[in-house]
Structures are given as structure tokens and as C-alpha cells.
Amino acid sequence: QVQLVESGGGLVQPGGSLRLSCTFSGGTFKIYTMGWYRQAPGKQRDLVANIMNSGTTNYADSVKGRFIASRDNAKNTVYLQMNSLQPEDTAVYYCNAVFAVRSYWGQGTQVTVSS
């Protein structure tokens, strides 16, 4: 069974940076499209970025130019480098792994941007 464990969340001031990590186990990491989603209180869970097994990335318009998704297939890990963070980036960030009809989620990590 695939398991995803996120880490790296926390409290950061506006304009600051954080790097989230998601460690994958229980499957063949390199075949999965890996995604980062976020959910703010009272809002739906939205895609932030994803990275395909080819390395191709896609970003939500709200984070383009500020966030960078990357993956290390040797470490079974996907990253989300978040720069120039703003209060509106505050949310629980979730890691997602998709292959064909299979989809798995991590437990989420809280990111709070506040002065």
C-alpha cells in the first residue's frame, strides 16, 4: 500500500520561504504523477502544482513564479519550494500520488504565513 508522508510545514513571515517534502513508500515512485494540493479553512482542496514522471511540471496561476515542484526518484521524494509566501498561501498542504486509477493522499502539513 502506498504511503505518503509530508514534512516541512510551519509558521513563516510574509515574503519568507519554506520547502515541503513528501516521502513515498509502498510502490514504484517513478511511475506516479506527484501533486501538491492545499486547503484553506472553509475552502475546497485545490491543486498547487504537479510533476509528472517525465519531470514536466504544472502550476496554479496563483503560485507561478514563486513555487517550484521537483522530485528525486532515487529518494522517492517530491518537494515543493515555496518562495515569496503571502498570507493567502496559508493552508494545509497535501501530497498526492496518481497512477492510472490509483490515487493516494498524505496526511497534510500546515503552512501558516503571518507576521
Helices and strands as residue ranges (DSSP letters): E 3-7, E 10-12, E 18-25, G 29-31, E 33-39, E 46-51, E 57-59, E 67-72, E 77-82, G 87-89, E 91-99, E 102-105, E 109-113
